[in-house]
Amino acid sequence: MEATVPDERPSAEGPATFREVFAQHEFRAVFVAGALSWVGDYVAKAAVTLLVYQQTRSVALSAAAFAVSFLPWLLGGPVLAALAERYPYRKVMVACDVIRMLLMLLIAIPNLPYQAVLVLIFAATLANPPSQAAKSALMPQMLTGDRLVLGLSLNSSVGQAAQVIGYVFGAAVASIDPVVALLFNAATFGLSALLVRLGVRDRPASMNPAHRSHLLQETREGFAIVFRTPVLRAIAVLVFSAMLFSIVPEGLAAAWANEGAKGDLSRGAAQAVIMVANPVGFVLGGLLVSRLFGPARRMKLMRPLAVLAPLVLVPALFDPSPLVVALLAALCGFAVAGMLPMANGLFVQALPNGFRARAFGVMATGVQVIQGVAVLVTGLLAERFPIPVVVGLWSAAGVVLMGVAALRWPDRQTMDDAIAAATAANAQPPQEPASPAKDDTEAGTPEPRSGDGHRRHAVT
């Protein structure tokens, strides 16, 4: 199994290096493929939004074209992610990329009615949950020990960087011709499928067909192992709490910039710097903390960083300039990214093989829902109260919440026991299930309520 004691001991002496991680050829293929498809995704979002607006001149429909990409996670993310457990991860990733490539080519057909565009973009995003779940579950099969933690950090960071690059590049290209941007996205999916097909070793599905039950039952088991396992539940609470407040400056950036632009910045520039600040801070925090500190030190830093993340946003109460707001948002992103890779690594190592994709679906859906709720609630509050007051008090509540989560964080021995239990379960040879009602995890893995770790994050 990938999370073995020999892998962990050397990594405790110092952090893994970028060279060690990129020396793994399968990780290189998955990393480049993911970067391509992410950039293409954000380019397509900018293009589709503009394409619908050009056809309809409706802000609401243009916003709907942007928001539709989140619907698959909200409507059935865990169920769609559970599909990835039934088939080889490489096959799932390649199939999803090919499907999205073909649908993007259809969307690029000139003069396609906007209704058809919305339907096709929704169909394309249905492939996101199983594709991302398969990629997430594949990671610990490629990397081990602290290399896994650094690999997860690199993936998170490139996702944030792709958001900035994709939106900027997409807006520029789409302003000239949205069809070119959509064709670019189709090409990135095609290249991604090729890289994964040629660069990743074929492995059998983690779930034996004999262990399959109803898809909804398998999804329920994913929720059960996350929220009934103390270590995994603690990690889920930490991750969800972080998402609850870190997204707020970005979500309120447009209104904040228009209501409180100060100094030499225009309203558009003020909105831009606030929106990109958190992703930029996230990239820097994920790379620097994972690279500069070894696993033992990062473990000690997790709780302080968890409290620091909302704490740095509390000064928003004093209505600072947009540049200061951007700095606070960047510091928040830095702190969140500093703790998430370690949390992700612990989650993966404490998770039985047969639950990885399903757990990712649970975590990713939770992140999407919580971020949406946070922006919605703070937006409604900002209708009645000044935005700086709303953000400052919301963040102060976040300090309290993260403080409670930090105090209830499992001790090192509990973490080690959960990882050891999952490692032992993953090392067991396949067995036939005793009855149809038994958990359809990978053969030999215990049922979710057994307390064996199931650790898989999806950050977004």
ABEGO torsion letter per residue (X at the ends): XABBAAAAAAAAABBBBAAAAAABAAAAAAAAAAAAAAAAAAAAAAAAAAAAAAAAGBAAAAAAAAAAAAAAAAAAAAAAAAAAAABBAAAAAAAAAAAAAAAAAAAABBGBBAAAAAAAAAAAAAAAAAAAAAAAAAAAAABBEAAAAAAAAAAAAAAAAAAAAAAAAAAAAAAABAAAAAAAAAAAAAAAAAAAAAABBBBBBABBAAABBBAAAAAAAAAAAAAABAAAAAAAAAAAAAAAAAAAAAAAAAAAAAAABBEABBAAAAAAAAAAAAAAAAAAAAAAAAAABBAAAAAAAAAAAAAAAAAAAAAAAAGBBAAAAAAAAAAAAAAAAAAAAAAAAAAAAABBAAAAAAAAAAAAAAAAAAAAAAAAAAAAAAAABBAAAAAAAAAAAAAAAAAAAAAABBBAAAAAAAAAAAAAAAABBBBBBABAABBABBBGBBBAAAGBBBBBBABX
